[in-house]
Amino acid sequence: MRRVTLTQYLVEQQRTKGVVSAELRLLIEVVARACKSISHAISKGALAGILGGAGTDNVQGEAQKKLDVIANEVLLEANEWGGYLAAMASEEMDDPQQIPNRFPKGEFLLTYDPLDGSSNIDVNVSVGTIFSVLRCPEGVTNPDEKAFLQPGSKQVAAGFAVYGPSTILVLTIGNGVVGFTLDRDLGSWVMTEPKIEIPGDTQEFAINMSNMRNWPAPVKRYIDECLAGKTGPRGKDFNMRWVASMVADVYRILSRGGVFMYPTDAKHVEGRLRLLYEANPMSFIVEQAGGAAINGLQRIMDVQPTKLHQRQGVILGSKNEVELIGRYYAENKQ
Ligand code: AFP
């Protein structure tokens, strides 16, 4: 069977469905090419001397891995000259990165987490890259932080790469969710999942159980019921997974259902995950795949950001499961 490549998919979406403009198509292809380079660097591991700490901290005050810095630079260099972007923002940079004056500017803003799950990189567990595309507000020629503070519902595209046993790219341009696998022989992203849909129900949850003592009541109630299994209120046994790389947990949920939870709690009062380049792109993808994404109190993509690196509680995955958890939050407020 002739495989469809990412380029062919995007050209078809542009030509026959008008879902994507030429500029947005070309921007996505640049980001996808950067993910290929990151995948190549990661696959060398210790052989390339690129594991371990970089000896620097990022804006979150977290120690950077060498690959955090490398992945960030790959995305910066790939995107600054293309002419599709007005500015970029990254988990690894304090402020938005302007496009150098020697290059043309475009109409889009790109936010990204260049290496999600980087605490896993030194122990050879899957990591990834997450990205989100917004339109630059009309008339803004030098976008500052304010230009990026748009709710997730304004995203025009979102995607993530998982650097695992195979390297996979998951993408939405608002017309469903598609999966591509990197064919290293051809150097192409080849479509392997033409229409990803999350099952509405599940028997699998993903949460870091070591935070249990800090959880809010609705989360404790939900997990206790899952743990009670067949003889409990859910009437079925549940399994648990926690990779501690959001890209890996979300890709599993897209593939077979499940619910991913990193709620705000007594220790993570604002949440742990970042809104603009983790929670929003993953929420866009999950909703486009028929799932749901809330912070407990509201839909994540309705949240109006106030800071570039703000954190956000995240509960996303199988629609029926997320809605049940949302009901527990609502009942807890009464
Ligand atoms: P790192 O990029 O610092 O490894 O964090 C990964 C992450 O942002 C997300 O990918 C995981 O789901 C979550 O944090 C894991 O958090 P815990 O380490 O607290 O389980």
Boltz pocket constraint, residues with backbone or C-beta under 6 A from the ligand:
constraints:
  - pocket:
      binder: B
      contacts: [[A, 62], [A, 115], [A, 116], [A, 117], [A, 118], [A, 119], [A, 120], [A, 208], [A, 244], [A, 245], [A, 246], [A, 247], [A, 272], [A, 273]]
      max_distance: 6.0
